[in-house]
Amino acid sequence: MNEGVDSQAGSGQTGQRSRGDIADFVEEVLEMLSDARDGGQEELSRLRERVQDGAQRLKASAYERQQQVRAAAGKAAEHADEYAHDNPWQVAAIAGAVGLLLGVLIARR
C-alpha cells in the first residue's frame, strides 16, 4: 500500500519538474529573441536552430515523464486489482455503499 503513496508523490515531483523545464525553455527563448533583435539573418538562423533543439529536448522530456506516469498508473491498477482479489467482500460492500449514496443523492433532486 505504501508503494502507491510513494508513486503518487513521485508523480507530483514529475509535474513540478515538467513545469520547470517549460519555464526554463520559455525563458531561454525570450532571451534569445532579445539577443536576436540586434543581429541579422545569421543570428535568426542560429536562433531558429536553438529553439528547435530546445523544443526537441522538451518533447523528449515530456515523453519520458509520460512513460513514468504510465508506469505509476499501471502499478496503482495492479495494486487495486490485487486488493479486489484479496478482499472481494469488502470491495462489494464499498461499491454497494457508494451506489446507495449516489441513489439517495439522485433521489433528493
C-alpha distances in whole Angstrom, upper triangle without the diagonal:
4,5,6,7,9,10,11,13,15,16,18,20,21,22,24,25,27,28,30,31,33,34,36,37,39,40,41,43,45,46,47,49,51,52,53,55,58,58,59,58,57,55,53,53,51,49,48,47,45,43,43,41,39,38,37,35,33,33,31,29,28,27,25,23,23,22,19,18,18,16,13,14,14,11,9,12,11,8,9,12,11,9,13,15,13,14,17,19,16,16,20,20,18,20,23,22,22,25,27,26,27,30,31,31,33,36,36,38
4,5,5,6,9,10,11,12,14,16,17,19,20,22,23,25,26,27,29,31,32,33,35,37,38,39,41,43,44,45,47,48,50,51,53,56,56,57,57,55,53,52,51,49,47,46,45,43,41,41,39,37,36,36,33,31,31,30,27,26,26,24,22,22,21,18,17,18,16,13,14,15,12,11,14,14,10,13,16,14,13,17,18,17,18,21,22,20,19,23,23,21,23,26,25,24,28,30,29,29,33,34,33,35,38,38,39
4,5,5,6,9,10,10,12,14,15,16,19,20,21,22,25,26,27,29,30,31,33,35,36,37,39,41,42,43,45,47,48,49,51,53,53,55,54,53,50,49,48,46,44,44,42,40,39,38,36,34,33,33,30,29,28,27,24,24,23,21,19,19,18,14,14,15,13,10,12,12,9,9,12,11,9,12,15,13,13,17,18,17,19,21,24,21,20,24,25,22,24,27,27,26,29,31,30,30,34,35,34,36,39,39,40
4,5,5,6,9,10,11,13,15,15,17,19,20,21,23,25,26,27,29,30,32,33,35,36,38,39,41,42,44,45,47,48,50,52,52,54,53,52,49,48,47,46,43,43,42,39,38,37,36,33,32,32,29,27,27,26,23,22,22,20,17,17,17,14,12,13,12,8,9,10,8,6,10,10,8,10,13,13,12,15,17,17,18,20,22,19,18,22,22,20,21,24,24,22,25,28,27,27,30,32,31,32,35,36,37
4,5,5,6,9,10,11,13,14,16,17,19,20,22,23,25,26,28,29,31,32,33,35,37,38,39,41,43,44,45,47,49,51,51,53,52,51,49,47,47,45,43,42,41,39,37,37,36,33,32,32,30,27,28,26,24,22,23,21,18,18,18,15,13,15,14,10,12,14,11,9,13,14,11,13,16,16,15,18,20,20,20,22,24,21,20,24,24,21,22,26,25,23,26,29,27,27,31,32,31,33,36,36,36
4,5,5,6,9,10,11,12,15,16,17,19,20,21,23,25,26,27,29,31,32,33,35,36,37,39,41,42,43,45,47,49,49,51,50,49,47,45,45,43,41,40,39,37,35,35,33,31,30,30,27,25,26,24,21,21,21,19,16,17,17,13,12,15,13,10,12,14,11,11,14,15,13,15,18,18,17,20,22,22,23,25,27,24,23,27,27,24,26,29,28,27,30,32,31,31,34,35,34,36,39,39,40
4,5,5,6,9,10,10,13,14,15,16,19,20,21,23,24,25,27,29,30,31,33,35,36,37,39,41,42,43,45,48,47,49,48,47,44,43,43,41,39,38,37,34,33,32,31,28,28,27,25,23,23,21,19,18,18,15,13,14,13,10,9,11,9,6,9,11,8,8,12,13,12,14,17,17,17,20,22,22,23,25,27,24,23,26,27,24,25,29,28,26,29,32,30,30,34,35,33,35,38,39,39
4,5,5,7,9,10,11,13,14,15,17,19,20,21,23,25,26,27,29,30,32,33,35,36,38,39,41,42,44,47,47,48,48,47,44,43,42,41,38,38,37,34,33,32,31,28,27,27,25,23,23,22,19,18,18,16,13,14,14,11,9,12,11,8,9,12,11,9,13,14,13,14,17,18,18,20,22,23,23,25,27,24,22,25,26,23,24,27,26,24,27,29,28,27,31,32,30,32,35,36,36
4,5,5,7,9,10,11,13,15,16,17,19,20,21,23,25,26,27,29,31,32,33,35,37,38,39,41,43,45,45,47,47,46,43,42,42,40,37,37,36,33,32,32,30,28,27,27,24,22,23,22,19,18,19,17,14,15,16,12,11,14,14,10,12,15,14,13,16,18,16,18,21,21,21,23,26,25,26,28,30,27,25,29,29,26,27,30,29,27,30,32,30,30,34,35,33,35,38,38,38
4,5,5,6,9,10,11,12,14,15,16,18,20,21,22,24,26,27,29,30,31,33,35,36,37,39,41,43,43,45,44,43,40,39,39,37,35,34,33,31,29,29,27,25,24,24,21,19,20,19,16,15,16,14,11,13,13,9,9,12,11,9,12,14,13,13,16,17,17,18,21,22,22,24,27,27,27,29,31,29,27,31,31,28,29,32,32,29,32,35,33,33,36,37,36,37,40,41,40
4,5,5,6,9,10,10,13,14,15,17,18,20,21,23,24,26,27,29,30,31,33,35,36,37,39,42,42,43,43,42,39,38,37,35,33,32,32,29,27,27,26,23,22,22,20,18,18,17,14,13,14,12,9,10,11,8,6,10,10,8,10,13,12,12,15,17,17,18,21,22,22,24,26,27,27,29,31,28,26,30,30,27,27,31,30,28,30,33,31,30,34,35,33,35,38,38,38
4,5,5,6,9,10,11,13,14,16,17,18,20,21,23,24,26,27,29,30,32,33,35,36,38,41,41,43,42,41,38,37,37,35,33,32,32,29,27,28,26,23,23,23,21,18,19,19,15,14,16,15,11,13,14,11,10,13,14,11,13,16,16,15,18,20,19,20,23,24,24,26,29,29,29,31,33,30,28,31,31,28,28,32,31,28,31,33,31,30,34,35,33,34,38,38,37
4,5,5,6,9,10,10,12,14,15,16,18,20,21,22,24,26,27,28,30,31,33,34,36,39,39,41,40,39,36,35,35,33,31,31,30,27,26,26,25,21,21,22,19,17,18,17,14,13,16,13,10,13,14,11,11,15,15,13,15,18,17,17,20,22,21,23,26,26,26,29,31,31,32,34,36,33,31,34,35,31,32,35,34,32,34,37,35,34,38,39,37,38,41,41,41
4,5,5,6,9,10,10,12,14,15,16,18,20,21,23,24,26,27,29,30,31,33,35,37,37,39,38,37,34,33,33,31,29,28,27,25,23,23,22,19,18,18,16,13,14,14,10,10,12,10,7,9,11,8,8,12,13,11,13,16,16,17,19,21,21,22,25,26,27,29,31,31,32,34,36,33,31,34,35,32,32,36,35,32,35,37,35,34,38,39,37,38,42,42,41
4,5,5,6,9,10,11,12,14,15,17,18,20,21,23,24,26,27,29,30,31,33,36,36,38,37,36,34,32,32,30,28,27,27,24,22,23,22,19,18,18,16,13,14,15,11,10,12,12,8,10,13,11,10,13,15,13,14,18,18,18,20,23,23,23,26,28,28,29,32,33,33,34,36,34,31,34,35,31,31,35,34,31,33,36,34,33,36,37,35,36,40,39,39
4,5,5,6,9,10,11,12,14,15,16,18,20,21,22,24,26,27,29,30,32,34,35,37,36,36,33,31,32,30,27,27,27,24,22,23,22,18,18,19,17,14,16,16,13,12,15,14,11,13,16,14,13,17,18,16,18,21,21,21,23,26,25,26,29,30,30,32,35,35,36,37,39,36,34,37,37,34,34,38,36,33,36,39,36,35,39,40,37,38,42,41,41
4,5,5,6,9,10,10,12,14,15,16,18,20,21,22,24,26,27,28,30,33,33,35,34,33,30,29,29,27,25,25,24,21,20,20,19,16,16,16,14,11,13,13,10,10,13,12,9,12,14,13,13,16,17,16,18,21,21,22,24,26,26,28,30,31,32,34,36,36,37,39,41,38,36,39,40,36,36,40,39,36,39,41,39,38,42,43,40,41,45,45,44
4,5,5,6,9,10,11,12,14,15,17,18,20,21,23,24,26,27,29,31,31,33,32,31,29,27,27,25,23,23,22,19,17,18,17,14,13,14,12,9,10,11,8,7,11,10,8,10,13,12,12,15,17,16,18,21,21,22,24,26,27,28,30,31,32,34,36,37,37,39,41,38,36,39,40,36,36,39,39,36,38,41,38,37,41,42,39,40,44,44,42
4,5,5,6,9,10,11,12,14,15,16,18,20,21,23,24,25,27,30,30,32,32,31,28,27,27,25,23,22,23,20,17,19,18,14,14,16,14,11,13,14,11,10,14,14,11,13,17,16,15,18,20,19,20,23,24,24,26,29,29,30,32,34,34,36,38,39,39,40,42,40,37,40,41,37,37,40,39,36,38,41,38,37,41,42,39,39,43,43,41
4,5,5,6,8,10,10,12,14,15,16,18,20,21,22,24,26,28,29,31,31,30,27,26,26,24,21,22,22,18,17,18,17,14,14,16,13,11,14,15,11,12,15,15,13,16,18,17,17,20,22,21,23,26,26,26,29,31,31,32,34,36,36,38,40,41,41,43,45,42,40,43,43,40,40,43,42,39,41,44,41,40,44,45,42,43,47,46,45
4,5,5,6,9,10,11,12,14,15,16,18,20,21,22,25,27,27,29,28,27,24,23,23,21,19,19,18,15,14,15,14,10,11,12,9,7,10,11,8,9,13,13,11,14,17,16,17,20,21,21,23,25,26,26,29,31,31,32,35,36,37,38,41,42,42,44,46,43,41,44,45,41,41,44,44,41,43,45,43,42,45,47,44,44,48,48,47
4,5,5,6,9,10,11,12,14,15,16,18,20,21,23,25,26,27,27,26,23,22,22,20,17,17,18,15,12,14,13,10,9,12,10,7,10,12,10,10,13,14,13,15,18,18,18,20,22,22,23,26,27,28,29,32,32,33,36,37,38,39,42,43,43,44,46,44,41,44,45,41,41,44,43,40,42,45,42,41,44,46,43,43,47,46,45
4,5,5,6,9,10,11,12,14,15,17,18,20,21,24,25,27,27,26,23,22,23,21,18,18,19,16,14,16,16,12,12,15,13,11,14,16,13,13,17,17,16,18,21,21,20,23,25,25,26,29,30,30,32,34,35,36,38,40,40,42,44,45,45,46,48,46,43,46,47,43,43,46,45,42,44,46,44,42,46,47,44,44,48,47,46
4,6,5,6,9,10,11,12,14,15,16,18,20,22,23,25,25,24,21,20,21,19,16,17,17,13,12,14,13,10,11,14,12,10,14,15,13,14,17,17,16,19,22,21,22,25,26,26,28,30,31,31,34,36,36,37,40,41,42,43,46,46,47,48,50,48,45,48,49,45,45,49,48,44,47,49,47,45,49,50,47,48,51,51,49
4,5,5,6,9,10,11,12,14,15,16,19,21,21,23,22,21,18,17,18,16,13,13,14,10,9,11,10,7,8,11,9,8,11,13,12,13,16,17,16,18,21,21,22,24,26,26,28,30,31,32,34,36,37,38,40,42,42,44,46,47,48,49,51,49,46,49,50,46,46,49,48,45,47,50,48,46,49,50,47,48,52,51,50
4,5,5,6,9,10,10,12,14,15,17,20,20,22,22,21,18,17,18,17,13,14,15,12,10,12,13,9,10,13,13,11,13,16,15,15,18,19,19,20,23,24,24,26,28,28,29,32,33,34,35,38,39,39,42,43,44,45,48,49,49,50,52,50,47,50,50,47,46,50,49,45,47,50,47,45,49,50,47,47,51,50,48
4,5,5,6,9,10,11,12,14,16,18,19,21,22,21,18,17,19,17,13,15,16,13,11,15,15,11,13,16,15,13,16,18,17,18,21,22,21,23,26,26,26,29,31,30,32,35,36,36,38,40,41,41,44,46,46,47,50,51,51,52,54,52,49,52,53,49,49,52,51,48,50,52,49,48,51,52,49,50,53,52,51
4,5,5,6,9,10,11,12,15,16,17,19,19,18,15,15,16,13,10,12,13,9,9,12,12,9,11,14,13,12,16,17,16,18,21,21,21,23,26,26,27,29,31,31,33,35,36,37,39,41,42,43,45,47,47,49,51,52,53,54,56,53,51,54,55,51,51,54,53,50,52,54,52,50,54,55,52,52,56,55,54
4,5,5,6,9,10,10,12,15,15,17,17,16,13,12,13,12,8,10,11,8,7,10,11,9,10,13,13,12,15,18,17,18,21,22,22,24,26,27,28,30,32,32,33,36,37,38,40,42,43,44,46,47,48,50,52,53,54,54,57,54,52,54,55,52,51,54,53,50,52,55,52,50,54,55,52,52,55,55,53
4,5,5,6,9,10,11,14,15,17,18,18,14,13,15,14,11,12,14,12,10,14,15,12,14,17,17,16,18,21,20,21,24,25,25,26,29,30,30,32,34,35,36,38,40,40,42,44,45,45,48,50,50,51,54,55,55,56,58,56,53,56,56,53,52,55,54,51,53,55,53,51,54,55,52,52,56,55,53
4,5,5,6,9,10,12,13,16,17,17,13,13,15,13,10,13,14,12,11,15,15,13,15,18,18,17,20,22,21,22,26,26,26,28,31,31,32,34,36,36,37,40,41,42,44,46,46,47,50,51,52,53,56,57,57,58,60,58,55,58,59,55,55,58,57,54,55,58,55,54,57,58,55,55,59,58,56
4,5,5,6,9,11,11,13,14,13,9,9,11,9,6,10,11,9,9,12,13,12,14,17,17,17,19,21,21,22,25,26,26,28,31,31,32,34,36,37,38,40,42,42,44,46,47,48,50,52,53,54,56,58,58,59,62,59,56,59,60,56,56,59,58,55,57,60,57,55,59,60,56,57,60,60,58
4,5,5,6,9,10,12,13,13,10,9,12,11,7,10,12,11,10,13,15,14,15,18,19,18,21,23,23,24,27,28,28,30,32,33,34,36,38,38,39,42,43,44,45,48,49,49,52,53,54,55,58,59,60,60,62,60,57,60,61,57,56,59,59,55,57,59,57,55,58,59,56,56,60,59,57
4,5,6,8,10,12,14,15,11,11,14,13,10,13,16,14,13,17,18,17,18,21,21,21,24,26,26,26,29,31,30,32,35,35,36,38,40,41,42,44,46,46,48,50,51,52,54,56,56,58,60,61,62,62,64,62,59,62,63,59,58,61,60,57,59,61,59,57,60,61,57,58,61,61,58
4,6,6,7,10,13,12,8,10,13,11,9,13,14,13,13,17,17,16,19,21,21,22,24,26,26,27,30,31,31,33,36,36,37,39,41,42,43,45,47,47,49,51,52,53,55,57,58,59,61,62,63,64,66,64,61,64,65,61,61,64,63,59,61,64,61,59,63,64,60,61,64,64,62
4,5,5,7,9,9,6,6,10,9,7,10,13,12,12,15,17,16,18,21,21,22,24,26,26,27,30,31,32,33,36,37,38,40,42,42,43,46,47,48,49,52,53,54,56,57,58,60,62,63,64,65,67,64,62,64,65,62,61,64,63,60,62,64,62,60,63,64,61,61,64,64,62
4,6,8,10,12,9,9,12,13,11,13,16,15,15,18,20,19,21,24,25,24,27,29,29,30,33,34,34,36,39,39,40,42,44,45,46,48,50,50,52,54,55,56,58,60,61,62,64,65,66,67,69,66,64,66,67,63,62,66,65,61,63,65,63,61,64,65,61,61,65,64,62
4,7,10,11,9,10,13,13,12,15,17,17,17,20,22,21,23,26,26,27,29,31,31,33,35,36,37,39,41,42,43,45,47,47,48,51,52,53,55,57,58,59,61,62,63,65,67,68,69,69,72,69,66,69,70,66,66,69,68,64,66,69,66,64,67,68,65,65,68,68,65
4,7,7,5,7,10,10,10,13,15,15,16,19,20,20,22,24,25,26,28,30,30,32,34,35,36,38,40,41,42,44,46,47,48,50,52,52,54,56,57,58,60,62,63,64,66,68,68,69,72,69,66,69,70,66,66,69,68,65,66,69,67,65,68,69,66,66,69,69,66
4,5,5,6,9,10,11,13,15,16,17,19,20,21,23,25,26,27,29,30,32,33,35,36,37,39,41,42,43,45,47,48,49,51,53,53,55,57,58,59,61,63,64,65,67,69,70,70,73,70,67,70,71,68,67,70,69,66,67,70,68,65,69,70,67,66,70,70,67
4,5,5,6,9,10,10,13,14,15,17,18,20,21,23,24,25,27,29,30,31,33,35,36,37,39,41,42,43,45,46,47,49,51,52,53,55,57,58,59,61,63,64,66,67,68,69,71,69,66,68,70,66,65,69,68,65,66,69,67,64,67,69,66,65,69,69,66
4,5,5,6,9,10,11,13,14,16,17,18,20,21,23,24,26,27,29,30,32,33,35,36,38,39,41,42,44,45,47,48,50,51,53,54,56,57,58,60,62,63,65,66,67,68,71,69,66,68,70,66,65,69,68,65,66,69,67,65,68,70,66,66,70,70,67
4,5,5,6,9,10,11,12,14,15,16,18,20,21,22,24,26,27,28,30,32,33,34,36,37,39,40,42,43,45,46,48,49,51,52,54,55,57,58,60,61,63,64,65,66,68,66,63,66,67,64,63,66,66,62,64,67,65,62,66,67,64,64,67,67,65
4,5,5,6,9,10,10,12,14,15,16,18,20,21,22,24,25,26,28,30,31,32,34,36,37,38,40,42,43,45,46,47,49,51,52,53,55,57,58,59,61,62,63,64,66,64,61,64,65,62,61,64,64,60,61,64,62,60,63,64,61,61,65,64,62
4,5,5,6,9,10,11,12,14,15,17,19,20,21,23,24,26,27,29,30,31,33,35,36,37,39,41,42,43,45,47,48,50,51,52,54,56,57,58,60,62,63,63,66,64,61,63,65,61,60,64,64,60,61,64,62,60,63,65,62,62,65,65,63
4,5,5,6,9,10,11,12,14,15,17,18,20,21,22,24,26,27,29,30,32,33,35,36,38,39,40,42,44,45,46,48,50,51,52,54,56,57,59,60,61,62,65,63,60,62,64,60,60,63,63,59,61,64,62,60,63,64,61,61,65,65,63
4,5,5,6,9,10,10,12,14,15,16,18,20,21,22,24,26,27,28,30,31,33,34,36,37,38,40,42,43,45,46,48,49,51,52,54,55,57,58,59,60,62,60,57,60,61,58,57,60,60,56,58,61,59,57,60,61,58,58,62,62,60
4,6,5,6,9,10,10,12,14,15,16,18,20,21,22,24,26,27,29,30,31,33,35,36,37,39,41,42,43,45,47,47,49,51,52,53,55,57,58,58,61,59,56,58,60,56,55,59,58,55,56,59,57,55,58,60,57,57,60,60,58
4,5,5,6,9,10,11,12,14,15,17,18,20,21,23,24,26,27,29,30,31,33,35,36,37,39,41,42,44,45,46,48,50,51,52,54,56,57,57,60,58,55,58,59,56,55,59,59,55,57,60,58,56,59,61,58,57,61,61,59
4,5,5,6,8,10,11,12,14,15,16,18,20,21,22,24,26,27,28,30,32,33,34,36,38,39,40,42,44,45,46,48,49,51,53,54,55,56,59,56,54,56,58,54,54,57,57,54,55,58,56,54,58,59,56,56,60,60,58
4,5,5,6,9,10,10,12,14,15,16,18,20,21,22,24,26,27,28,30,31,32,34,36,37,38,40,42,43,44,46,48,49,51,52,53,54,56,54,51,54,55,52,51,54,54,51,52,55,53,51,54,56,53,53,57,57,55
4,5,5,6,9,10,10,12,14,15,16,18,20,21,23,24,26,27,29,30,31,33,35,36,37,39,41,42,43,45,46,47,49,51,52,53,55,53,50,53,54,51,50,54,54,50,52,55,53,51,54,56,53,53,56,57,55
4,5,5,6,9,10,11,12,14,15,17,18,20,21,23,24,26,27,29,30,32,33,35,36,38,39,41,42,44,45,47,48,50,51,52,55,53,50,52,54,51,50,54,53,50,52,55,53,51,54,56,53,53,57,57,56
4,5,5,6,9,10,10,12,14,15,16,18,20,21,22,24,26,27,28,30,32,33,34,36,38,39,40,42,43,45,47,48,49,50,53,50,48,50,52,48,48,51,51,48,49,53,51,49,52,54,51,51,55,55,53
4,5,5,6,9,10,10,12,14,15,16,18,20,21,22,24,26,27,28,30,31,33,34,36,37,39,41,42,43,45,46,47,48,51,49,46,48,50,46,45,49,49,45,47,50,48,46,49,51,48,48,52,52,50
4,5,5,6,9,10,11,12,14,15,17,18,20,21,23,24,26,27,29,30,31,33,35,36,37,39,41,42,43,45,46,47,50,48,45,48,49,46,45,49,49,46,47,50,49,47,50,52,49,49,53,53,52
4,5,5,6,9,10,11,12,14,15,17,18,20,21,23,24,26,27,29,30,32,33,35,36,38,39,41,42,44,45,46,49,47,44,47,48,45,44,48,48,45,47,50,48,46,50,51,49,49,53,53,52
4,5,5,6,9,10,10,12,14,15,16,18,20,21,22,24,26,27,28,30,32,33,34,36,37,39,41,42,43,44,47,44,42,44,46,42,42,45,45,42,44,47,45,43,46,48,45,46,49,50,48
4,5,5,6,9,10,10,12,14,15,16,18,20,21,22,25,26,27,29,30,31,33,35,36,37,39,41,42,42,45,43,40,43,44,41,40,44,44,41,42,45,44,42,45,47,44,44,48,49,47
4,5,5,6,9,10,11,13,14,15,17,19,20,21,23,25,26,27,29,30,32,33,35,36,38,39,41,41,44,42,40,42,44,41,40,44,44,41,43,46,45,43,46,48,46,46,50,50,49
4,5,5,6,9,10,11,12,14,15,17,18,20,21,23,24,26,27,29,30,32,33,35,36,38,39,40,43,41,38,41,42,39,39,42,42,39,41,44,43,41,44,46,44,44,48,48,47
4,5,5,6,9,10,10,12,14,15,16,18,20,21,22,24,26,27,28,30,31,33,35,36,37,38,40,38,36,38,40,37,36,40,39,36,38,41,40,38,41,43,41,41,45,45,44
4,5,5,6,9,10,10,12,14,15,16,19,20,21,23,25,26,27,29,30,31,33,35,36,37,39,38,35,37,39,36,35,39,39,36,38,41,40,38,41,43,41,41,45,46,44
4,5,5,6,9,10,11,13,14,15,17,19,20,21,23,25,26,27,29,30,32,33,35,36,39,37,34,37,39,36,35,39,39,36,38,42,40,39,42,44,42,42,46,47,46
4,5,5,6,9,10,11,12,14,15,17,18,20,21,23,24,26,27,29,30,32,33,34,37,34,32,35,36,33,33,36,36,33,35,39,37,36,39,41,39,39,43,43,43
4,5,5,6,9,10,10,12,14,15,16,18,20,21,22,24,26,27,29,30,31,32,35,33,30,33,34,31,31,34,34,31,33,36,35,34,37,39,37,37,41,41,40
4,5,5,6,9,10,10,12,14,15,16,18,20,21,23,24,26,27,29,30,31,34,32,29,32,34,31,31,35,35,32,34,37,36,35,38,40,38,39,42,43,43
4,5,5,6,9,10,11,12,14,15,17,19,20,21,23,24,26,27,29,30,33,31,28,31,33,30,30,34,34,31,33,36,35,34,37,39,38,38,42,43,42
4,5,5,6,9,10,10,12,14,15,16,18,20,21,22,24,26,27,28,30,28,26,29,30,27,27,30,30,28,30,33,32,30,34,36,34,34,38,39,38
4,5,5,6,9,10,11,12,14,15,16,18,20,21,23,24,26,26,29,27,25,27,29,27,26,30,30,27,29,32,32,30,33,36,34,34,38,39,38
4,5,5,6,9,10,11,12,14,15,17,18,20,21,23,24,25,28,27,24,27,29,27,26,30,31,28,30,34,33,32,35,37,36,36,40,41,41
4,5,5,6,9,10,11,12,14,15,17,18,20,21,22,24,26,24,22,25,27,24,24,28,28,26,28,31,30,29,33,35,33,34,38,38,38
4,5,5,6,9,10,10,12,14,15,16,18,20,21,22,24,22,20,23,25,22,21,25,25,23,25,28,27,26,30,32,30,31,34,35,35
4,5,5,6,9,10,10,12,14,15,17,18,20,20,24,22,20,22,25,22,22,26,26,24,26,29,29,28,31,33,32,33,36,37,37
4,5,5,6,9,10,11,12,14,15,16,18,19,23,21,19,22,24,22,22,25,26,24,26,29,29,29,32,34,33,34,37,38,38
4,5,5,6,9,10,11,12,14,15,16,17,20,18,16,19,21,18,18,22,23,21,23,26,25,25,28,30,29,30,33,34,35
4,5,5,6,9,10,10,12,14,15,16,19,17,14,17,20,17,17,21,22,20,21,25,25,24,27,29,28,29,32,34,34
4,5,5,6,9,10,11,12,14,15,18,17,15,18,20,19,19,22,23,22,24,27,27,27,29,32,31,32,35,36,37
4,5,5,6,9,10,10,12,14,17,15,13,17,19,17,17,21,21,20,23,25,25,26,28,30,30,31,34,35,36
4,5,5,6,9,10,10,11,14,12,10,13,15,13,14,17,18,17,19,22,22,22,25,27,27,28,30,32,33
4,5,5,6,9,10,10,14,13,11,13,16,15,14,18,19,18,20,23,24,23,26,28,28,29,32,33,34
4,5,5,6,8,10,13,13,11,14,17,16,16,19,21,20,22,25,25,26,28,30,31,32,34,36,37
4,5,5,6,8,11,9,8,12,13,13,14,17,18,18,20,22,22,23,26,27,28,29,31,33,34
4,6,5,5,9,8,6,9,11,11,11,14,16,16,17,20,21,21,23,25,26,27,29,31,32
4,6,6,9,10,9,11,14,14,14,17,19,19,20,23,24,25,26,29,29,30,32,34,36
4,6,9,9,9,12,14,14,15,18,19,20,22,24,25,26,28,29,30,32,34,35,37
4,6,5,6,9,10,11,12,14,16,17,18,20,21,23,24,26,27,29,30,32,34
4,6,5,6,9,10,10,12,14,15,16,18,20,21,22,24,26,27,28,30,32
4,5,5,6,9,10,10,12,14,15,16,18,20,21,22,24,25,27,29,31
4,5,5,6,9,10,10,12,14,15,16,18,20,21,22,24,26,27,29
4,5,5,6,8,10,11,12,14,15,16,18,20,21,22,24,26,28
4,5,5,6,9,10,10,12,14,15,16,18,20,21,22,24,26
4,5,5,6,9,10,10,12,14,15,16,18,20,21,23,25
4,5,5,6,9,10,11,12,14,15,16,18,20,21,23
4,5,5,6,9,10,11,12,14,15,16,18,20,22
4,5,5,6,9,10,10,12,14,15,16,18,21
4,5,5,6,9,10,11,12,14,15,17,19
4,5,5,6,9,10,11,12,14,16,17
4,5,5,6,9,10,10,12,14,16
4,5,5,6,9,10,10,12,15
4,5,5,6,9,10,11,13
4,5,5,6,8,10,11
4,5,5,6,9,10
4,6,5,6,9
4,6,5,7
4,5,6
4,5
4
